[in-house]
Amino acid sequence: MKKGSLLIISSMMALSMYAQEVAPIAIIPEPVSLEKRDGKFLFTAQTRIEAADRNPDVQRVASFFASQVRKATGYQAAIQSATAATRTNVVSFVLNKGVEAELGTEGYRLEVAPTQVVVKANHPAGLFYGMQSLLQLFPKEIESNTAIARKSWALPAVRITDQPRFGWRGLMFDVSRHFFTKDQVKQFIDDMVKYKYNLLHLHLTDDQGWRIEIKSLPKLTEVGAWRPEKTGTFGTFSAPTADEPKTYGGFYTHEDIRELVKYAADRFVNILPEIDIPGHSMAAVAAYPELSPTPGTYRVSAGDKFMQWNGNGTFYALVDNTLNPASEQVYSFMDKVFTEVAQLFPFGYIHMGGDECAKNFWEQSDAIKQLMQKENLKDMHEVQSYFVKRIGKIIESKGKKMMGWDEILEGGLAPGAAVMSWRGIKGGKEAAAAGHEVVMSPNSNVYIDLMQGDPAIEPPVYSTVLLKSSYNFEPVPEGVNPKMIKGGQANLWTEQIYNTRHQQYMTWPRAFAVSESVWSPKDKKDWNKFIAKVEQHFERYDVAEKKYATSMYEPLISASWAADSTVKVTLNAQIEGVDFHYSFDNSFPDNFYPQYKGALSMPKDAATLRVVTYKGKMPVGRTVTITATELKNRANKNKK
């Protein structure tokens, strides 16, 4: 009995001691100023949460904080609206009575002292972002969705002053190629705001689905939102036949959109709607084939190949997926679409796409030839410019500003339009020089649908963007007036993304990296420090049961032919502090296998190379398996 009592007391002491441990400070994105101080604050069941200001936005921020704390701690975490007489054991959310210029509209000041925690800001949005930093100071278990028994939760004493570098901090979510439900979009919003993103770009229409209800054009969702379900590698599927059940898809009703807009606004996020035209319009012409310049019967693409990509930036359509720029019916159609879109989304911009418009069918259209003669248009770029300018006038008539991908520059762009630069930075530089607002979104850095590690192990996509490339993203190109750059965003296209788990895998940690590029001061970025923080956030994601990519640990494998006609294999580390162990004998290596020290010679009869990564004595990442055939193919490419 005495031994049992001692064991219980010992366990309670251990639990209490564990609760006093302070987690490493690993705030993403990196704050402008962070000063470590002595001591720690212990959050307990008796800690009060104060939101003395009657502002409903302040009350809501405090409620978000209390909700997460309740889930993880099991504490009541009640919110008080009256200021307590004693300033001990309290977390306060306070609006500044006088504006602090350095904090702007989204900045905050966070002070954690042994007796109290205070989050201050000029506006509620700043309190919201300060709250996100505060939660990141808690131990990782604060991310738990079920209560964890602890007497207290220790936070390091700090003083943080922080505000964003850019006002536009976006993530684009393609819900057209694969449909994601309203609740899944809400989860995406919840994930992005933890890292201080404030703009959700919804790609609502494309060849594979029309995802927004337009009440005046019901066929857009009756027909355009549905297609046969296919599984495999998108872009290689068989073309849909007339008799295949069209059971895959979905769309958002007006009520759904209003709910999403409010959900986002409550979290200080704007939603930018994109209606992608005049290309990428197969779903629209499947519903209304008279909109096409090429008469025929159309079906919503199910992931079958209908475009030919030449690998040098050029392409042409095998099936016409465009709207007819010479048809007045098209402009009447788009007026109806943008009327309803503008009413549903309060954000001041509407994105009209404008990218990757194949013009080979336009070149064959008599109506477009007549339009060119009538309007004195020299080439197809000017035809698209004509279309874009007319669409711009329609969008402006709804009280909105038009934005499009950088192709809308081709042939000339009307003043007032904004440009999203995706084909590298060239389009953004040209647009800024011409006086257009620019959001930088170069595919070389922030296309987070692309592979993020060695192609031998990554889900196959046409190109690669490593975590370090995302971290190197700089929204203001050299020589560009910074005032013309609104900010930047990462884009998640979903051709190859079928579900939320894979969506999380593709988004994180690269969206961690982009968040520092659009929030943190340029001189505060530090790759090695960032990686250490990422590893802490991986642990938080483990607790939250969210998926993420460990590709940063894994080697990038290159091969070349040696003088003796053997294949020389090089393993390139993406981060510091990792060791690679390998095998050529078909077995699975661990840290007792040979450690990579330099270029390897592949044995003549080897069938596979396997590589595993260790940090110290702990395996990290995945085992990479690559065949001898693939290594020889890589060597041949290097030879060329």
Secondary structure, DSSP 4 states (H G I P E B T S, - for coil): -HHHHHHHHHHHHHHHHHHHPPPPP--SSPPSEEEEEEEEEEEETT-EEE--S--HHHHHHHHHHHHHHHHHH----PEESS--SS-SSEEEEEE-SS--GGGTTT-EEEEE-SSEEEEEESSHHHHHHHHHHHHHHS-GGGG-SS----SEEEEEEEEEEE--S-SEEEEEEE-SSS---HHHHHHHHHHHHTTT--EEEEE-EETTEE-B--TTSTHHHHTTTEE----SSTTSBPPPPTTS---EE--B-HHHHHHHHHHHHHTT-EEEEEEEESSS-HHHHHH-GGGSSS-S------SB--EEE-SSS-EEESS-----TT-HHHHHHHHHHHHHHHHH--SSEEEEE--S---TTGGG-HHHHHHHHHHT--SHHHHHHHHHHHHHHHHHHTT-EEEEEGGGGTT---TT-EEEE-STTHHHHHHHHTT--EEE--HHHHBTTSB-S-TTTSPP-S-B--HHHHHT--SS-TTS-GGGEEEEEEEE--TT--SHHHHHHHHTTHHHHHHHHHHS-GGG--HHHHHHHHHHHHHHHHHHT-----GGGSPEEEEEE-TTSPEEEEEE-SSSS-EEEEESSSS---TTSPBP-SPEEPPTT--EEEEEEEETTEEEEEEEEEEHHHHHHHHHHHH-
